[in-house]
Amino acid sequence: MGAVTAIRRLRSDDAAAFKAIRLEALAERPELLRSTVELESRLDVSWFAGRLEDAHVMGAFRDDELVGMAGFAIQQGDPNAHKGRLFGMYVRPSLRNAGIGRLLLNAALEVARENVELIQLSVVSDNEPAVRLYESAGFEAFGREIKASKYGNRYYDETLMVLDFSHTSAVGG
C-alpha cells in the first residue's frame, strides 16, 4: 500500500470518484454523512460535479486513487457569510489511523481560515476518534442535537462543534 501522494481540492472532473467514495462511505456508516446510499446512488454524476463546484471538497489521493475526503462550505446569506461548515469527512477504513484524516482536516481548515471567521461541524456523538481529532484541532463542543438522525430503529445524537479562528493561532498538529 503506497503512501498518500496528494491532498488537493476536488474538481468537477473528479465527480465520478467523489460519487464512488461517498457511496462507499454511506454503505459503511450512513449516519456519519446524514444521507443514504439509496438516495445518492440515484443522483447523476453531474449532481456531484455541481457539489464540487459549490463547495471546497478536499481529497486525499494514493497513487491517483481517491481514498479520503473532507468538505468545507461557506454558509449562505450575508448574516451567515462569516461562518463555514465542515462536512463529509471520510477516510477509507484500511487507511485510518495513518494521519490522513488530520491532513484532510488541516487542508480544509487552511481554506476555511482564508474565507471565514469560524467553522462549525456536527459529529455523531459516539464517534470518539472523530471527536478527538476535532478537539485536537481546536474545535469546542457547544451543544448536542438529540436524535439528530435515525437509521432503522437506531437514533444518533450529534455533538455540535465550533472553531473560532479569532481565538486560535494554529491548526493542531
HUPE-V847676 format. One record per residue. N is the residue number from 1. SS is DSSP state (A for helix, B for strand, O for the rest). D_LAST is the distance of its C-alpha to the last C-alpha in Angstrom with 2 decimals. Layout:
[[N;SS;D_LAST] [N;SS;D_LAST]]
//
This chain:
[[1;O;24.13] [2;O;22.48] [3;O;18.85] [4;O;17.37] [5;O;18.87] [6;B;17.89] [7;B;16.05] [8;B;18.56] [9;B;20.44] [10;O;23.29] [11;O;26.74] [12;A;30.04] [13;A;31.00] [14;A;28.16] [15;A;29.88] [16;A;31.47] [17;A;28.30] [18;A;26.55] [19;A;29.53] [20;A;29.53] [21;A;25.95] [22;A;26.56] [23;A;29.74] [24;A;28.08] [25;A;25.51] [26;A;28.41] [27;A;30.53] [28;A;27.95] [29;A;26.71] [30;A;28.41] [31;A;27.42] [32;A;23.77] [33;A;24.92] [34;O;28.01] [35;O;30.46] [36;O;32.66] [37;A;33.26] [38;A;36.91] [39;A;36.21] [40;A;33.74] [41;A;35.70] [42;O;38.59] [43;O;36.71] [44;O;37.50] [45;A;34.92] [46;A;35.75] [47;A;34.32] [48;A;30.92] [49;A;31.32] [50;A;31.98] [51;A;28.88] [52;A;26.82] [53;A;28.69] [54;A;28.21] [55;O;24.46] [56;B;21.32] [57;B;20.60] [58;B;17.91] [59;B;18.83] [60;B;17.38] [61;B;20.19] [62;B;21.27] [63;O;24.46] [64;O;25.37] [65;B;25.00] [66;B;22.95] [67;B;20.90] [68;B;18.55] [69;B;18.43] [70;B;17.01] [71;B;19.19] [72;B;19.19] [73;B;22.53] [74;B;23.88] [75;O;26.29] [76;O;29.91] [77;O;32.38] [78;A;32.30] [79;A;31.69] [80;A;28.51] [81;O;27.22] [82;O;24.68] [83;B;22.80] [84;B;21.00] [85;B;20.49] [86;B;17.92] [87;B;20.07] [88;B;20.85] [89;B;17.60] [90;B;18.78] [91;B;18.06] [92;O;21.13] [93;A;21.64] [94;A;22.12] [95;A;18.65] [96;O;16.69] [97;O;14.31] [98;O;13.58] [99;O;10.15] [100;A;12.23] [101;A;11.63] [102;A;7.90] [103;A;9.26] [104;A;12.04] [105;A;10.42] [106;A;8.42] [107;A;11.87] [108;A;13.81] [109;A;12.09] [110;A;12.70] [111;A;16.29] [112;A;16.60] [113;A;15.64] [114;A;18.51] [115;A;20.93] [116;O;20.72] [117;O;20.22] [118;B;18.66] [119;B;17.71] [120;B;19.11] [121;B;19.04] [122;B;21.09] [123;B;20.18] [124;B;22.77] [125;O;22.68] [126;O;23.11] [127;O;20.26] [128;A;18.20] [129;A;15.43] [130;A;14.86] [131;A;15.23] [132;A;12.64] [133;A;10.05] [134;A;11.23] [135;A;11.40] [136;A;7.83] [137;O;7.27] [138;O;10.23] [139;O;13.14] [140;B;16.26] [141;B;19.29] [142;B;22.44] [143;B;24.94] [144;B;26.12] [145;B;28.41] [146;B;30.88] [147;B;32.20] [148;B;30.05] [149;B;31.22] [150;B;33.84] [151;B;34.20] [152;O;37.45] [153;O;38.25] [154;B;34.71] [155;B;32.92] [156;B;29.18] [157;B;27.74] [158;B;24.67] [159;B;22.23] [160;B;21.80] [161;B;18.47] [162;B;17.63] [163;B;14.97] [164;B;17.00] [165;A;15.57] [166;A;18.17] [167;A;16.60] [168;O;13.00] [169;O;11.96] [170;O;8.48] [171;O;6.31] [172;O;3.75] [173;O;0.00]]
//
